[in-house]
Amino acid sequence: MSRLRPLSFLILSFLIVLSVAAVVGQAPPARRNILSRFAPRAIERGVMPDTTHAPGTPETRRRQSLRAVAAVVDRTNRSGARYRPGKVIVKFRDEVTAASRLSAVASVPGRGTMSPRAASQNFDIVQIDPATDPEVVARAFGERQDVEYAQASYRVYPQLVPNDLLYSNQWNLPLINMEAGWDIQPAAGSEIVVAVLDTGIAYTAATAQFNAGAFTIDADGNVGPPGSGGTAYPALGNLTLQFVAATELGPSNRFVSPRDFIWNDTLPLDLNGHGTHVSGTIGQMTNNGSNGQGDVTNGGGTAGVAFNVKLMPVKVISTQWDDIFGSPNVGTDDVVAQGIRYAADNGAKVINMSIGRVGPSGCGANQNQDGCAPVIEDAIAYAVNKGAFVAIAGGNSYDDGNPVEVIAEIAERITGAVSVAAVNRARAHPFYSTSGGYIEIAAPGGEFGGFGTSGGILQQTLDLGLIETFDRPPSQYSAPRFDVLAYFYFIGTSQATPHVSGLAAMLIQQGISNPAAIEGALKRFALDIGTAGRDDFFGFGLVDARSSLRGLGLAR
Amino acid sequence: MSISGRLYSVATACLLVAGAVPVAAQPTTGQPSTISLRGYVLASGQRFTASETFETIFGQSVQPFWGAGLELVDAGGFYLDFGFSRFKKTGERAFFFEGDGFGLNTPLTVTITPLELTAGFRFNPASRVVPYVGGGIGSYGYEETSDFEDEAFEDRHVGYLAVGGVDFRISRWFGISADVQYTHVPGILGTGGVSQEAGETDLGGVAARFRVLFGR
């Protein structure tokens, strides 16, 4: 016994040291820890007025600036495209060996290392010195004979112009003759898989733990890591948050192959509400006002275009909370490209991309110039070749100098992918909808000015007022809630694009399997608005469900 | 009764006559009549001039017709042919975009009912193998129906034809013929539907016809 005492003391001491070391030297808390796939029943608050989302309001400016809240601050090039320092996307020619690729990586400025390729990549991510300009490195790579293309890792954003008014109906669906379309195809896209590349979807219940770090906003509204100047928002520490599924999106078996490329897992939770809203327009439960399904509290809520499709949530856009919680990835070109390839490889027949970013013109002629997105173009071509139709938001920057939307511009070069402009309730051009030679089709995106309270696109999503607590003064800043649902009116080409995706799913259900044919049907039967024939504001015109699904006879 | 209904009645009556006349017209003296009447049934495959239109709707531009008719044949070689045929098939509604046609899987039924009158000349009519050529005029009925009642369409227009082929006399009362017939039918296609998209205006085409002849 006496001999055991020193041994016990030693063991006890060792354990104490270990415990202290574990606390002191502990790795940072897990950024996201999924505790369970359960959360209490959703709180449904009905239609919510939201006066904080008007373009140009301080809240909107702050929200937009928050997109960059990450430990690494993005850079902006001359064309306005933001990109991540520290990495470059490089597509070597197929015949180039691994040894040659490594040699090439070592020979360019900012010499760095290559990350292992994921299954959804056909390109390499080259990590470089963060102080080196990725666009310079990309240009150096692009000049090499063994490189097909190289580009910086540009940020992409959802195409949402937030609203500030309350409306009471879905004028957008009759505007595209949707009722007649449902008459022709009551199945409304049954069994067709539509991938929603977005901020995630509120598709499942979950309880998850996050760590919210501190961040700052400077006098100009720029957001940065702590100490970078401006108003400081405190860290909230570890947060246990409950997530609910959007009741109007239907049962869990409706969702297939979920994937989160921001958090690198298979639980693409929506921390923003954008992706959930977009998904509602594609496939919100419809005709469920009296069958006890969906949002019973609000009489079945709203309708969606292809209300029987399967939805594939693919998260490729990081939003404010993703950034504040320190997600391992942000929404950049390479992440989007992986999302596109993943969707195509996992059975998506339609890919909805209510996302975009600005860049230079002429990427079709020279994709290696700064700001272009060859990695996304390559991925879209891959998806179309695998039989997926791709709908891409045309952009919301018409009133901001109408810069080129480089992702939308890609669609014009690929048959089977379309770029989508918005129309307002009067079938006219809304103030924000980007115009250009690459605009191919138009759909309802809404506008508030001149339309009272009936100009937006209404869908169920998360209650924005309880999510965007970073819009409040620091003293009122608090943890967000993702367990409250409400109906919000959004405007933007983000809202126009899912109309096209839903209709494409119905055309596929009709038997058209060729993405080029879907594009052809949408264009051929579009209602020609604006200048006669194709024009830069509406492309071939406003999509028409009835005409597209009905087609033509032989002589009539 | 609709126009097509009346046409059916006329055609049926003609066939009955065609069956009866060869017997009634037999000369009791055994001498050949200067004019004989004979009937026939026909099957044909027509390659439509509006090939892109028919390929888009039906998957191919060659389509079958079935029909019957009568011929007044003069011993000197002249003949007059009255024929009726019919094409009916269900394809799919479709659209045409930038040079390509795409089906939409929505059924579309098309019926074409030509009534044709042909005059021509038979070379060396007394022989077993008789070449012939002719030309004529026709009335071509067209009807299309689908699930969309407001899209139903019916029309009839005059067209023109030229034919050339060979009769093979197998027995005194029985023979076969094979010929090629060209028809030109303007006025029905090209003002709407896929045909307009494809820029095709002719409902006619080139048909390879096979006939079984009854009578001398």
Boltz contact constraints between the chains, C-beta under 6 A:
constraints:
  - contact:
      token1: [A, 510]
      token2: [B, 104]
      max_distance: 6.0
  - contact:
      token1: [A, 510]
      token2: [B, 105]
      max_distance: 6.0
  - contact:
      token1: [A, 511]
      token2: [B, 105]
      max_distance: 6.0
  - contact:
      token1: [A, 517]
      token2: [B, 102]
      max_distance: 6.0
  - contact:
      token1: [A, 520]
      token2: [B, 97]
      max_distance: 6.0
  - contact:
      token1: [A, 521]
      token2: [B, 95]
      max_distance: 6.0
  - contact:
      token1: [A, 524]
      token2: [B, 95]
      max_distance: 6.0
  - contact:
      token1: [A, 524]
      token2: [B, 97]
      max_distance: 6.0
  - contact:
      token1: [A, 551]
      token2: [B, 93]
      max_distance: 6.0
  - contact:
      token1: [A, 551]
      token2: [B, 94]
      max_distance: 6.0
  - contact:
      token1: [A, 551]
      token2: [B, 95]
      max_distance: 6.0
  - contact:
      token1: [A, 551]
      token2: [B, 104]
      max_distance: 6.0
  - contact:
      token1: [A, 552]
      token2: [B, 95]
      max_distance: 6.0
  - contact:
      token1: [A, 552]
      token2: [B, 193]
      max_distance: 6.0
  - contact:
      token1: [A, 552]
      token2: [B, 194]
      max_distance: 6.0
  - contact:
      token1: [A, 553]
      token2: [B, 108]
      max_distance: 6.0
  - contact:
      token1: [A, 553]
      token2: [B, 144]
      max_distance: 6.0
  - contact:
      token1: [A, 553]
      token2: [B, 151]
      max_distance: 6.0
  - contact:
      token1: [A, 553]
      token2: [B, 193]
      max_distance: 6.0
  - contact:
      token1: [A, 554]
      token2: [B, 57]
      max_distance: 6.0
  - contact:
      token1: [A, 554]
      token2: [B, 110]
      max_distance: 6.0
  - contact:
      token1: [A, 554]
      token2: [B, 144]
      max_distance: 6.0
  - contact:
      token1: [A, 554]
      token2: [B, 193]
      max_distance: 6.0
  - contact:
      token1: [A, 554]
      token2: [B, 194]
      max_distance: 6.0
  - contact:
      token1: [A, 554]
      token2: [B, 195]
      max_distance: 6.0
  - contact:
      token1: [A, 555]
      token2: [B, 153]
      max_distance: 6.0
  - contact:
      token1: [A, 555]
      token2: [B, 188]
      max_distance: 6.0
  - contact:
      token1: [A, 555]
      token2: [B, 189]
      max_distance: 6.0
  - contact:
      token1: [A, 555]
      token2: [B, 192]
      max_distance: 6.0
  - contact:
      token1: [A, 555]
      token2: [B, 193]
      max_distance: 6.0
  - contact:
      token1: [A, 555]
      token2: [B, 195]
      max_distance: 6.0
  - contact:
      token1: [A, 556]
      token2: [B, 151]
      max_distance: 6.0
  - contact:
      token1: [A, 556]
      token2: [B, 153]
      max_distance: 6.0
  - contact:
      token1: [A, 556]
      token2: [B, 192]
      max_distance: 6.0
  - contact:
      token1: [A, 556]
      token2: [B, 193]
      max_distance: 6.0
